[in-house]
Amino acid sequence: MKINRVSATNFRSFGECENPLDGCGFEFEFLPALNTVVGENNSGKTNIIRIVKKIIDFLESMNFSNE
C-alpha cells in the first residue's frame, strides 16, 4: 500500500470548512522516500499521523471484509 497524498477538512485542528474547494482544510503530499513533519506546538503534526492511521485502518477493514 502506498499513500501519496492526504487531505482533511473538519478534522480536529484543521477547522470547519463549508466548501473544501475554497482552499480551506489541509492537504499533505508525501515524497517517495522519507517524510518529516515539523511545526510549532499545537499546529496539527499529530493530527496528520491520526489521519494516516484512520486511512490505513479503513483500508485494512475493507480488505478483511472482502475475504
N, C-alpha and C positions, 0 to 999 in steps of 0.2 A: 504494500500500500504506500502511496506517495501523496502527500497533501501539498499542493502547490501554493494555495492561497486560502486565507480565511477572511471572512468579513462578518461584522456583527452590528446590529442596531438593537437598541432597547435591551442591552445586556449589561447588568451591573454598572460599572463606572463609565460605560460608553454612552450612557444617556438615552433619553427618549428621542424618537425620530418619527415624525408622521410620514415623511416621504424619503426613503433611502436614496432616491435619485437626486436629492438636493445636496448630496455630499456630506450628510451627517452620518454619524456612526463611526465605524472603524474598519480598516482594511489592512491586511498584512500579507505581503508576498514573500514566500520562502525562497532562499537561494538554493542551488543544487547541493551545496556542501553544508558546512556548519553555519548555524544562525545564532545570533545572540540578541537578547532583548535588554536594552539599557534605558533607564529613565529615572526620574525623580520618584521619591516615595509617593505612594498613592496615585500613581499615574496610569495604572492598569496592566502592569507587566504580568502579574499573577493571573489576571483575567484572560490574557492571551493563552496561557497554559490551560486554563479551565475550558476555554472554547475548544482548543485542540483535543482535550480529553473527552469532551462531550461528543465531538465528531467521531473520534475513534470508538467510543462506547456505542454510539448509534450504529456505525458501520459494522461493528462486531455483532451487535444484536441482530442486524439484518442478515448477516452471514449465517449465524446459528439457526435462525428461524427458517432458512431456506434448506437446511439439511434434513 
